[in-house]
Amino acid sequence: MEHLSAPPPAFTGYQKFLIAVLALLQFTVILDFMVLSPLGDALMKSLQIAPARFSLVVSAYAFSAGAAGLLTAGFADRFDRKKLLLFFYAGFTLGTLGCGLATSYPLLLAARVVAGLFGGVIGSISLAIIADEFAVHQRGRVMGVVQMAFAASQVLGIPLSLYLANRWDWHAPFLLIVGLALVIGAAVWLRMRPVDGHLRLQTGTNAFAHLWHTVSTPSYQTGFLAIAFLAVGGFLLMPFGSAFLINNVHIPPAQLPLIYLCTGCASLLIMPVIGRLSDRFSKFHLFTAGSVLALITVLIYTHIGPTPLWQVVALNVVMFMGIMSRMVPATALNTSVPEPQDRGAYMSVTASLQQVSGGLAAVGAGLVVTQATSHSPLVHYNWLGYMACVVFVGCMLLVYRVSRLVDRKQAAAGPVPAPAPVAALAE
């Protein structure tokens, strides 16, 4: 791997707060989405819905998030990013509350659409804030911590959610997320500083012209394709993860929290390491290593039958290490593609494409997988493994192109100066 000559700059006190609050915010958004998979078996049985209809619950969030990303892309660079973040987080909280109060399949579907319309944009706003407030050689570490929200949702969120669901019913986890979101939203409102430096770089063009400029820039289109493919593999496998473990691998529902707990703990340990490696070595090489590991373990995992618990845990741990070793360097690399004045729009479009492609993958998975009864084994789940591996290979080629593009851009810009973000100067 190529070694960077200068050590990454240290974080200021305010930057540490910013990393923490963005990670906590992402924790609630990711948990709201991720909890559907472990609740999937209980949800399908409770509402008496088939796999294809359940996949629509998953994809409804993704499609509405994708639509919201495109609708807001032209305006994303026109406002203080803090105000945008608060607006969309409030809408996400209301949508999640709707999930916690839903009593039928149509009401749940509608609530997921609302949650997606607002929640799907939050990730792109957070990435734009990271790109504005942190130097390029800090972003790998920042993404390593923020992406730990995924692991934390498994270590803390999903086991606790499953406990609450087993003690009461599947509504309880969504009400828990609402309570957490209210506290985190208050912290953003009271402590976070305005993020409006990009407003001075705007050219005065209207929102639609700004959006057209963003989507028509050839270098940006390469990043769009790479990020769109990044989530497809996960969306193929995730919706039916709990149903596969319970009905095919014969894992009792009471043991599901242990699997998620162990997987999340391993991810919590590996995420900061991956973030640091991403700042000091080639992001593409790290992404490739994670992709190869994920490809091998996905092929094994999707072909197992009744298996001892410890082997299932070990496979899950290794598989998610590979998957997260892809996400951190690829996302950090992607933040270097757009120019500062285009970051909000660029991140909104990438988030939109990622959600739409993931939603299509979830719908496709629902069409591929069949189940005779709610207690029968899933059929053709291994086909999803083959499809995910093909996507992994295609994504490696696209991320390689993004890596070359970013290398050329940084070479043309010259050495990266020491960072002087607005947050640091204000201290």
C-alpha positions as a Markdown table, in Angstrom:
| # | Residue | x | y | z |
|---|---|---|---|---|
| 1 | Met | 0.0 | 0.0 | 0.0 |
| 2 | Glu | 1.1 | 3.5 | -0.7 |
| 3 | His | 2.2 | 5.3 | 2.5 |
| 4 | Leu | 1.3 | 9.0 | 3.1 |
| 5 | Ser | 4.3 | 11.1 | 4.1 |
| 6 | Ala | 2.6 | 13.4 | 6.6 |
| 7 | Pro | 0.8 | 12.2 | 9.7 |
| 8 | Pro | -2.9 | 13.1 | 9.8 |
| 9 | Pro | -3.7 | 16.3 | 11.7 |
| 10 | Ala | -5.2 | 16.1 | 15.1 |
| 11 | Phe | -8.9 | 17.0 | 15.9 |
| 12 | Thr | -10.0 | 20.1 | 17.8 |
| 13 | Gly | -12.3 | 19.9 | 20.7 |
| 14 | Tyr | -15.3 | 21.1 | 18.7 |
| 15 | Gln | -14.5 | 18.6 | 15.9 |
| 16 | Lys | -14.6 | 15.8 | 18.5 |
| 17 | Phe | -18.1 | 17.0 | 19.5 |
| 18 | Leu | -19.1 | 17.1 | 15.9 |
| 19 | Ile | -17.9 | 13.6 | 15.2 |
| 20 | Ala | -19.7 | 12.3 | 18.3 |
| 21 | Val | -23.1 | 14.0 | 17.5 |
| 22 | Leu | -23.0 | 12.9 | 13.8 |
| 23 | Ala | -22.2 | 9.4 | 14.9 |
| 24 | Leu | -25.1 | 9.3 | 17.4 |
| 25 | Leu | -27.4 | 10.8 | 14.8 |
| 26 | Gln | -26.4 | 8.2 | 12.3 |
| 27 | Phe | -26.9 | 5.6 | 14.9 |
| 28 | Thr | -30.6 | 6.4 | 15.1 |
| 29 | Val | -31.1 | 6.6 | 11.4 |
| 30 | Ile | -29.2 | 3.3 | 10.7 |
| 31 | Leu | -31.0 | 1.5 | 13.6 |
| 32 | Asp | -34.4 | 2.6 | 12.2 |
| 33 | Phe | -33.5 | 1.0 | 8.9 |
| 34 | Met | -31.5 | -2.0 | 10.2 |
| 35 | Val | -34.0 | -3.1 | 12.8 |
| 36 | Leu | -36.4 | -4.2 | 10.1 |
| 37 | Ser | -34.2 | -7.2 | 9.2 |
| 38 | Pro | -34.1 | -8.8 | 12.7 |
| 39 | Leu | -37.8 | -7.9 | 13.1 |
| 40 | Gly | -38.6 | -9.3 | 9.7 |
| 41 | Asp | -39.6 | -12.8 | 10.8 |
| 42 | Ala | -41.8 | -11.5 | 13.6 |
| 43 | Leu | -43.3 | -8.8 | 11.3 |
| 44 | Met | -44.2 | -11.2 | 8.5 |
| 45 | Lys | -45.9 | -13.5 | 11.0 |
| 46 | Ser | -47.7 | -10.7 | 12.9 |
| 47 | Leu | -49.0 | -8.9 | 9.9 |
| 48 | Gln | -49.4 | -12.2 | 7.9 |
| 49 | Ile | -47.4 | -10.9 | 4.9 |
| 50 | Ala | -45.3 | -12.8 | 2.3 |
| 51 | Pro | -41.6 | -12.1 | 1.6 |
| 52 | Ala | -42.5 | -10.1 | -1.5 |
| 53 | Arg | -44.7 | -7.7 | 0.5 |
| 54 | Phe | -42.2 | -7.4 | 3.3 |
| 55 | Ser | -39.5 | -6.5 | 0.8 |
| 56 | Leu | -41.8 | -3.6 | -0.2 |
| 57 | Val | -41.6 | -2.3 | 3.4 |
| 58 | Val | -37.9 | -2.2 | 3.1 |
| 59 | Ser | -37.8 | -0.7 | -0.4 |
| 60 | Ala | -40.5 | 1.9 | 0.4 |
| 61 | Tyr | -38.0 | 3.6 | 2.7 |
| 62 | Ala | -35.3 | 3.4 | 0.0 |
| 63 | Phe | -37.4 | 4.6 | -2.9 |
| 64 | Ser | -38.8 | 7.6 | -0.9 |
| 65 | Ala | -35.3 | 8.4 | 0.3 |
| 66 | Gly | -34.1 | 8.3 | -3.2 |
| 67 | Ala | -36.8 | 10.7 | -4.4 |
| 68 | Ala | -36.1 | 13.1 | -1.5 |
| 69 | Gly | -32.4 | 13.1 | -2.4 |
| 70 | Leu | -33.1 | 14.2 | -6.0 |
| 71 | Leu | -35.7 | 16.7 | -5.0 |
| 72 | Thr | -33.4 | 18.4 | -2.4 |
| 73 | Ala | -30.1 | 18.1 | -4.4 |
| 74 | Gly | -30.5 | 21.5 | -6.1 |
| 75 | Phe | -31.2 | 23.2 | -2.8 |
| 76 | Ala | -28.7 | 21.4 | -0.6 |
| 77 | Asp | -26.0 | 24.0 | -1.1 |
| 78 | Arg | -28.3 | 27.0 | -0.7 |
| 79 | Phe | -28.8 | 26.7 | 3.1 |
| 80 | Asp | -26.9 | 26.4 | 6.3 |
| 81 | Arg | -26.3 | 22.7 | 6.6 |
| 82 | Lys | -27.2 | 22.7 | 10.3 |
| 83 | Lys | -30.7 | 24.0 | 9.5 |
| 84 | Leu | -31.1 | 21.4 | 6.8 |
| 85 | Leu | -30.0 | 18.7 | 9.2 |
| 86 | Leu | -32.5 | 19.8 | 11.9 |
| 87 | Phe | -35.4 | 20.0 | 9.4 |
| 88 | Phe | -34.9 | 16.5 | 8.0 |
| 89 | Tyr | -34.1 | 15.0 | 11.3 |
| 90 | Ala | -37.4 | 16.3 | 12.7 |
| 91 | Gly | -39.3 | 14.8 | 9.8 |
| 92 | Phe | -37.5 | 11.5 | 10.2 |
| 93 | Thr | -38.5 | 11.4 | 13.9 |
| 94 | Leu | -42.2 | 11.9 | 13.0 |
| 95 | Gly | -42.0 | 9.1 | 10.4 |
| 96 | Thr | -40.4 | 6.7 | 12.9 |
| 97 | Leu | -43.1 | 7.6 | 15.4 |
| 98 | Gly | -45.6 | 6.6 | 12.8 |
| 99 | Cys | -43.9 | 3.2 | 12.5 |
| 100 | Gly | -44.2 | 2.8 | 16.3 |
| 101 | Leu | -47.9 | 3.5 | 16.2 |
| 102 | Ala | -48.8 | 1.6 | 13.0 |
| 103 | Thr | -51.4 | -1.2 | 13.4 |
| 104 | Ser | -51.6 | -2.5 | 9.9 |
| 105 | Tyr | -49.5 | -3.2 | 6.8 |
| 106 | Pro | -50.8 | -0.1 | 4.9 |
| 107 | Leu | -50.1 | 2.2 | 7.8 |
| 108 | Leu | -46.6 | 0.7 | 8.3 |
| 109 | Leu | -45.9 | 1.1 | 4.6 |
| 110 | Ala | -47.0 | 4.8 | 4.7 |
| 111 | Ala | -44.9 | 5.5 | 7.8 |
| 112 | Arg | -41.8 | 4.0 | 6.1 |
| 113 | Val | -42.3 | 6.3 | 3.2 |
| 114 | Val | -42.4 | 9.3 | 5.5 |
| 115 | Ala | -39.3 | 8.1 | 7.4 |
| 116 | Gly | -37.5 | 7.6 | 4.1 |
| 117 | Leu | -38.4 | 11.0 | 2.7 |
| 118 | Phe | -36.6 | 12.7 | 5.6 |
| 119 | Gly | -34.2 | 10.1 | 6.9 |
| 120 | Gly | -32.7 | 9.3 | 3.5 |
| 121 | Val | -31.3 | 12.8 | 3.1 |
| 122 | Ile | -29.6 | 13.0 | 6.6 |
| 123 | Gly | -26.7 | 10.8 | 5.6 |
| 124 | Ser | -25.8 | 13.1 | 2.6 |
| 125 | Ile | -26.0 | 16.2 | 4.8 |
| 126 | Ser | -23.7 | 14.6 | 7.4 |
| 127 | Leu | -21.2 | 13.7 | 4.7 |
| 128 | Ala | -21.3 | 17.3 | 3.3 |
| 129 | Ile | -20.7 | 18.6 | 6.9 |
| 130 | Ile | -17.7 | 16.2 | 7.3 |
| 131 | Ala | -16.2 | 17.3 | 4.0 |
| 132 | Asp | -16.6 | 21.0 | 5.0 |
| 133 | Glu | -15.3 | 20.7 | 8.5 |
| 134 | Phe | -12.4 | 18.1 | 8.2 |
| 135 | Ala | -9.3 | 18.0 | 6.0 |
| 136 | Val | -9.0 | 15.2 | 3.4 |
| 137 | His | -6.5 | 13.3 | 5.5 |
| 138 | Gln | -8.8 | 13.4 | 8.6 |
| 139 | Arg | -11.9 | 12.0 | 6.8 |
| 140 | Gly | -10.9 | 8.4 | 7.0 |
| 141 | Arg | -10.8 | 8.5 | 10.8 |
| 142 | Val | -14.0 | 10.5 | 10.9 |
| 143 | Met | -15.8 | 8.0 | 8.6 |
| 144 | Gly | -14.4 | 5.2 | 10.7 |
| 145 | Val | -16.1 | 6.7 | 13.8 |
| 146 | Val | -19.3 | 7.7 | 12.1 |
| 147 | Gln | -19.6 | 4.3 | 10.4 |
| 148 | Met | -19.3 | 2.8 | 13.9 |
| 149 | Ala | -23.0 | 3.8 | 14.2 |
| 150 | Phe | -23.6 | 0.7 | 12.1 |
| 151 | Ala | -21.8 | -1.5 | 14.5 |
| 152 | Ala | -23.3 | 0.3 | 17.5 |
| 153 | Ser | -26.7 | -0.4 | 16.1 |
| 154 | Gln | -25.9 | -4.1 | 16.3 |
| 155 | Val | -24.1 | -4.1 | 19.7 |
| 156 | Leu | -26.6 | -1.9 | 21.5 |
| 157 | Gly | -29.6 | -1.1 | 19.3 |
| 158 | Ile | -30.6 | -4.4 | 17.7 |
| 159 | Pro | -30.2 | -6.6 | 20.8 |
| 160 | Leu | -32.1 | -4.1 | 22.9 |
| 161 | Ser | -34.7 | -3.7 | 20.2 |
| 162 | Leu | -35.2 | -7.5 | 20.0 |
| 163 | Tyr | -35.5 | -7.6 | 23.8 |
| 164 | Leu | -38.2 | -4.9 | 23.7 |
| 165 | Ala | -40.0 | -6.6 | 20.8 |
| 166 | Asn | -40.0 | -10.0 | 22.6 |
| 167 | Arg | -41.2 | -8.4 | 25.9 |
| 168 | Trp | -43.9 | -6.2 | 24.2 |
| 169 | Asp | -44.2 | -6.3 | 20.4 |
| 170 | Trp | -42.4 | -5.0 | 17.3 |
| 171 | His | -43.6 | -1.4 | 17.8 |
| 172 | Ala | -41.4 | -0.9 | 20.8 |
| 173 | Pro | -38.0 | -0.5 | 19.0 |
| 174 | Phe | -39.4 | 2.3 | 16.9 |
| 175 | Leu | -40.6 | 4.2 | 20.0 |
| 176 | Leu | -37.2 | 3.8 | 21.5 |
| 177 | Ile | -35.6 | 5.4 | 18.4 |
| 178 | Val | -38.0 | 8.3 | 18.7 |
| 179 | Gly | -36.9 | 8.9 | 22.3 |
| 180 | Leu | -33.2 | 8.9 | 21.4 |
| 181 | Ala | -33.8 | 11.1 | 18.4 |
| 182 | Leu | -35.4 | 13.8 | 20.5 |
| 183 | Val | -32.3 | 14.0 | 22.8 |
| 184 | Ile | -29.8 | 14.0 | 19.9 |
| 185 | Gly | -31.8 | 16.6 | 18.0 |
| 186 | Ala | -31.7 | 18.9 | 21.0 |
| 187 | Ala | -27.9 | 18.5 | 21.2 |
| 188 | Val | -27.6 | 19.5 | 17.5 |
| 189 | Trp | -29.8 | 22.5 | 18.0 |
| 190 | Leu | -28.1 | 23.8 | 21.1 |
| 191 | Arg | -24.4 | 23.1 | 20.5 |
| 192 | Met | -23.7 | 22.7 | 16.8 |
| 193 | Arg | -22.4 | 25.8 | 15.0 |
| 194 | Pro | -23.7 | 27.0 | 11.7 |
| 195 | Val | -22.1 | 25.2 | 8.7 |
| 196 | Asp | -22.5 | 27.9 | 6.0 |
| 197 | Gly | -19.0 | 28.5 | 4.6 |
| 198 | His | -20.1 | 27.0 | 1.3 |
| 199 | Leu | -22.7 | 29.8 | 0.8 |
| 200 | Arg | -19.9 | 32.2 | -0.1 |
| 201 | Leu | -18.9 | 30.0 | -3.0 |
| 202 | Gln | -22.3 | 29.9 | -4.7 |
| 203 | Thr | -22.6 | 31.4 | -8.2 |
| 204 | Gly | -26.2 | 32.6 | -8.1 |
| 205 | Thr | -27.6 | 30.0 | -10.5 |
| 206 | Asn | -31.0 | 28.6 | -9.7 |
| 207 | Ala | -31.5 | 25.3 | -7.9 |
| 208 | Phe | -32.4 | 23.3 | -11.1 |
| 209 | Ala | -29.4 | 24.7 | -13.0 |
| 210 | His | -27.2 | 23.7 | -10.0 |
| 211 | Leu | -28.6 | 20.2 | -10.0 |
| 212 | Trp | -28.1 | 19.9 | -13.8 |
| 213 | His | -24.5 | 21.0 | -13.5 |
| 214 | Thr | -23.9 | 18.4 | -10.7 |
| 215 | Val | -25.4 | 15.4 | -12.5 |
| 216 | Ser | -23.9 | 16.4 | -15.9 |
| 217 | Thr | -20.3 | 16.7 | -14.7 |
| 218 | Pro | -18.5 | 13.6 | -16.1 |
| 219 | Ser | -16.2 | 13.2 | -13.1 |
| 220 | Tyr | -19.1 | 13.3 | -10.7 |
| 221 | Gln | -21.0 | 10.6 | -12.8 |
| 222 | Thr | -18.2 | 8.2 | -12.0 |
| 223 | Gly | -18.7 | 8.7 | -8.3 |
| 224 | Phe | -22.5 | 8.4 | -8.7 |
| 225 | Leu | -22.1 | 4.9 | -10.3 |
| 226 | Ala | -19.6 | 3.7 | -7.7 |
| 227 | Ile | -21.7 | 4.7 | -4.7 |
| 228 | Ala | -24.9 | 3.4 | -6.3 |
| 229 | Phe | -23.4 | -0.1 | -6.5 |
| 230 | Leu | -21.9 | 0.1 | -3.1 |
| 231 | Ala | -25.1 | -0.7 | -1.2 |
| 232 | Val | -26.7 | -3.2 | -3.6 |
| 233 | Gly | -25.0 | -6.3 | -2.1 |
| 234 | Gly | -26.2 | -5.5 | 1.4 |
| 235 | Phe | -29.7 | -4.8 | 0.2 |
| 236 | Leu | -29.9 | -8.1 | -1.5 |
| 237 | Leu | -29.0 | -10.1 | 1.7 |
| 238 | Met | -30.3 | -7.9 | 4.5 |
| 239 | Pro | -34.1 | -8.0 | 4.3 |
| 240 | Phe | -34.4 | -11.7 | 4.9 |
| 241 | Gly | -31.4 | -12.1 | 7.2 |
| 242 | Ser | -33.4 | -13.1 | 10.3 |
| 243 | Ala | -35.9 | -15.2 | 8.4 |
| 244 | Phe | -32.9 | -17.1 | 6.9 |
| 245 | Leu | -31.3 | -17.7 | 10.3 |
| 246 | Ile | -34.5 | -18.8 | 11.9 |
| 247 | Asn | -36.0 | -21.0 | 9.2 |
| 248 | Asn | -32.9 | -22.3 | 7.3 |
| 249 | Val | -30.1 | -22.3 | 9.9 |
| 250 | His | -32.5 | -23.2 | 12.7 |
| 251 | Ile | -31.3 | -20.5 | 15.1 |
| 252 | Pro | -33.9 | -19.9 | 17.8 |
| 253 | Pro | -35.3 | -16.3 | 17.9 |
| 254 | Ala | -34.0 | -15.9 | 21.4 |
| 255 | Gln | -30.4 | -16.3 | 20.2 |
| 256 | Leu | -30.6 | -13.7 | 17.4 |
| 257 | Pro | -29.5 | -10.9 | 19.8 |
| 258 | Leu | -26.3 | -12.8 | 20.6 |
| 259 | Ile | -25.4 | -13.0 | 16.9 |
| 260 | Tyr | -26.0 | -9.3 | 16.4 |
| 261 | Leu | -24.1 | -8.4 | 19.6 |
| 262 | Cys | -21.0 | -10.4 | 18.6 |
| 263 | Thr | -21.0 | -9.1 | 15.1 |
| 264 | Gly | -21.4 | -5.5 | 16.3 |
| 265 | Cys | -18.7 | -5.8 | 18.9 |
| 266 | Ala | -16.2 | -7.0 | 16.3 |
| 267 | Ser | -17.3 | -4.2 | 14.0 |
| 268 | Leu | -16.8 | -1.6 | 16.8 |
| 269 | Leu | -13.2 | -2.9 | 17.2 |
| 270 | Ile | -12.3 | -2.9 | 13.6 |
| 271 | Met | -14.0 | 0.4 | 12.4 |
| 272 | Pro | -11.4 | 2.8 | 14.1 |
| 273 | Val | -8.6 | 0.6 | 12.7 |
| 274 | Ile | -10.0 | 0.7 | 9.2 |
| 275 | Gly | -10.5 | 4.5 | 9.5 |
| 276 | Arg | -6.8 | 5.0 | 10.5 |
| 277 | Leu | -5.6 | 2.7 | 7.8 |
| 278 | Ser | -7.8 | 4.6 | 5.3 |
| 279 | Asp | -6.0 | 7.9 | 6.1 |
| 280 | Arg | -2.5 | 6.4 | 5.9 |
| 281 | Phe | -2.7 | 4.0 | 3.0 |
| 282 | Ser | -4.4 | 3.6 | -0.4 |
| 283 | Lys | -8.2 | 3.7 | 0.1 |
| 284 | Phe | -8.7 | 1.6 | -3.0 |
| 285 | His | -6.3 | -1.2 | -1.8 |
| 286 | Leu | -8.1 | -1.3 | 1.5 |
| 287 | Phe | -11.5 | -1.4 | -0.3 |
| 288 | Thr | -10.3 | -4.2 | -2.5 |
| 289 | Ala | -9.1 | -6.3 | 0.4 |
| 290 | Gly | -12.5 | -5.9 | 2.2 |
| 291 | Ser | -14.4 | -6.7 | -1.0 |
| 292 | Val | -12.5 | -10.0 | -1.5 |
| 293 | Leu | -13.1 | -11.0 | 2.2 |
| 294 | Ala | -16.8 | -10.1 | 1.8 |
| 295 | Leu | -17.1 | -12.1 | -1.4 |
| 296 | Ile | -15.7 | -15.3 | 0.0 |
| 297 | Thr | -17.7 | -15.2 | 3.2 |
| 298 | Val | -21.0 | -14.3 | 1.5 |
| 299 | Leu | -20.6 | -17.3 | -0.8 |
| 300 | Ile | -20.1 | -19.5 | 2.3 |
| 301 | Tyr | -22.8 | -17.9 | 4.4 |
| 302 | Thr | -25.6 | -18.1 | 1.9 |
| 303 | His | -25.1 | -21.8 | 1.4 |
| 304 | Ile | -25.1 | -23.0 | 5.0 |
| 305 | Gly | -27.9 | -25.2 | 6.5 |
| 306 | Pro | -28.5 | -26.0 | 10.1 |
| 307 | Thr | -25.3 | -24.8 | 11.8 |
| 308 | Pro | -24.0 | -24.5 | 15.4 |
| 309 | Leu | -24.4 | -21.1 | 16.9 |
| 310 | Trp | -20.6 | -20.4 | 17.3 |
| 311 | Gln | -20.0 | -21.1 | 13.6 |
| 312 | Val | -22.8 | -18.7 | 12.6 |
| 313 | Val | -21.4 | -16.0 | 14.8 |
| 314 | Ala | -17.9 | -16.5 | 13.4 |
| 315 | Leu | -19.2 | -16.3 | 9.8 |
| 316 | Asn | -21.2 | -13.2 | 10.5 |
| 317 | Val | -18.3 | -11.5 | 12.2 |
| 318 | Val | -15.9 | -12.1 | 9.3 |
| 319 | Met | -18.5 | -11.2 | 6.7 |
| 320 | Phe | -19.3 | -7.9 | 8.3 |
| 321 | Met | -15.7 | -7.1 | 8.8 |
| 322 | Gly | -15.3 | -7.4 | 5.0 |
| 323 | Ile | -18.4 | -5.4 | 4.3 |
| 324 | Met | -17.5 | -2.5 | 6.6 |
| 325 | Ser | -13.9 | -2.6 | 5.2 |
| 326 | Arg | -15.5 | -1.6 | 1.9 |
| 327 | Met | -17.8 | 1.1 | 3.2 |
| 328 | Val | -15.3 | 3.3 | 5.1 |
| 329 | Pro | -12.6 | 3.8 | 2.5 |
| 330 | Ala | -15.1 | 4.0 | -0.4 |
| 331 | Thr | -17.2 | 6.7 | 1.4 |
| 332 | Ala | -14.2 | 8.6 | 2.5 |
| 333 | Leu | -12.8 | 8.5 | -1.1 |
| 334 | Asn | -16.1 | 9.7 | -2.5 |
| 335 | Thr | -16.1 | 12.9 | -0.4 |
| 336 | Ser | -13.0 | 14.1 | -2.3 |
| 337 | Val | -14.8 | 13.9 | -5.7 |
| 338 | Pro | -16.9 | 17.1 | -5.7 |
| 339 | Glu | -15.8 | 20.7 | -5.5 |
| 340 | Pro | -16.8 | 22.5 | -2.2 |
| 341 | Gln | -19.6 | 24.5 | -3.8 |
| 342 | Asp | -21.1 | 21.3 | -5.2 |
| 343 | Arg | -20.8 | 19.0 | -2.1 |
| 344 | Gly | -24.4 | 19.3 | -0.8 |
| 345 | Ala | -25.9 | 18.5 | -4.2 |
| 346 | Tyr | -23.4 | 15.8 | -5.0 |
| 347 | Met | -23.9 | 14.0 | -1.7 |
| 348 | Ser | -27.7 | 14.3 | -2.1 |
| 349 | Val | -27.6 | 12.7 | -5.6 |
| 350 | Thr | -25.2 | 9.9 | -4.5 |
| 351 | Ala | -27.4 | 9.2 | -1.4 |
| 352 | Ser | -30.5 | 9.2 | -3.7 |
| 353 | Leu | -28.9 | 6.8 | -6.2 |
| 354 | Gln | -27.7 | 4.6 | -3.4 |
| 355 | Gln | -31.2 | 4.3 | -1.9 |
| 356 | Val | -32.9 | 3.7 | -5.2 |
| 357 | Ser | -30.4 | 1.0 | -6.3 |
| 358 | Gly | -30.7 | -0.5 | -2.8 |
| 359 | Gly | -34.5 | -0.4 | -3.0 |
| 360 | Leu | -34.5 | -2.1 | -6.4 |
| 361 | Ala | -32.1 | -4.8 | -4.9 |
| 362 | Ala | -34.6 | -5.4 | -2.0 |
| 363 | Val | -37.5 | -5.7 | -4.4 |
| 364 | Gly | -35.4 | -8.1 | -6.6 |
| 365 | Ala | -34.5 | -10.1 | -3.5 |
| 366 | Gly | -38.2 | -10.4 | -2.6 |
| 367 | Leu | -38.9 | -11.7 | -6.1 |
| 368 | Val | -36.1 | -14.2 | -6.0 |
| 369 | Val | -36.7 | -15.6 | -2.5 |
| 370 | Thr | -39.8 | -17.7 | -1.9 |
| 371 | Gln | -41.3 | -19.3 | 1.2 |
| 372 | Ala | -44.1 | -21.9 | 1.2 |
| 373 | Thr | -45.4 | -20.9 | 4.7 |
| 374 | Ser | -44.2 | -18.4 | 7.4 |
| 375 | His | -42.4 | -21.3 | 9.1 |
| 376 | Ser | -40.8 | -22.9 | 6.0 |
| 377 | Pro | -37.2 | -22.5 | 4.9 |
| 378 | Leu | -36.4 | -19.7 | 2.4 |
| 379 | Val | -35.8 | -21.0 | -1.1 |
| 380 | His | -33.2 | -19.5 | -3.4 |
| 381 | Tyr | -31.4 | -17.4 | -0.7 |
| 382 | Asn | -28.1 | -18.7 | -2.1 |
| 383 | Trp | -29.0 | -17.1 | -5.5 |
| 384 | Leu | -28.8 | -13.8 | -3.7 |
| 385 | Gly | -25.2 | -14.6 | -2.6 |
| 386 | Tyr | -24.2 | -15.2 | -6.2 |
| 387 | Met | -25.8 | -11.9 | -7.2 |
| 388 | Ala | -24.1 | -10.0 | -4.4 |
| 389 | Cys | -20.7 | -11.3 | -5.5 |
| 390 | Val | -21.1 | -10.1 | -9.0 |
| 391 | Val | -22.0 | -6.7 | -7.6 |
| 392 | Phe | -18.9 | -6.7 | -5.4 |
| 393 | Val | -16.6 | -7.3 | -8.5 |
| 394 | Gly | -18.4 | -4.6 | -10.5 |
| 395 | Cys | -18.1 | -2.1 | -7.6 |
| 396 | Met | -14.3 | -2.7 | -7.4 |
| 397 | Leu | -13.9 | -1.6 | -11.0 |
| 398 | Leu | -15.9 | 1.5 | -10.4 |
| 399 | Val | -14.2 | 2.5 | -7.2 |
| 400 | Tyr | -10.8 | 2.0 | -9.0 |
| 401 | Arg | -11.9 | 4.7 | -11.5 |
| 402 | Val | -12.9 | 7.0 | -8.6 |
| 403 | Ser | -9.6 | 6.4 | -6.9 |
| 404 | Arg | -7.7 | 7.4 | -10.1 |
| 405 | Leu | -9.9 | 10.4 | -10.5 |
| 406 | Val | -9.2 | 11.6 | -7.0 |
| 407 | Asp | -5.5 | 11.0 | -7.3 |
| 408 | Arg | -5.3 | 13.1 | -10.4 |
| 409 | Lys | -7.3 | 15.9 | -8.7 |
| 410 | Gln | -5.1 | 15.9 | -5.6 |
| 411 | Ala | -1.9 | 15.9 | -7.8 |
| 412 | Ala | -3.2 | 18.9 | -9.7 |
| 413 | Ala | -4.0 | 20.7 | -6.5 |
| 414 | Gly | -0.6 | 20.1 | -5.0 |
| 415 | Pro | 0.3 | 19.3 | -1.4 |
| 416 | Val | -2.6 | 19.3 | 1.1 |
| 417 | Pro | -2.2 | 22.3 | 3.5 |
| 418 | Ala | -2.7 | 22.0 | 7.2 |
| 419 | Pro | -6.5 | 22.3 | 7.9 |
| 420 | Ala | -8.0 | 25.5 | 9.2 |
| 421 | Pro | -11.8 | 24.7 | 9.4 |
| 422 | Val | -14.2 | 27.4 | 10.6 |
| 423 | Ala | -14.9 | 25.3 | 13.7 |
| 424 | Ala | -11.3 | 25.3 | 14.7 |
| 425 | Leu | -10.8 | 29.0 | 14.1 |
| 426 | Ala | -13.8 | 29.8 | 16.2 |
| 427 | Glu | -12.4 | 28.2 | 19.3 |
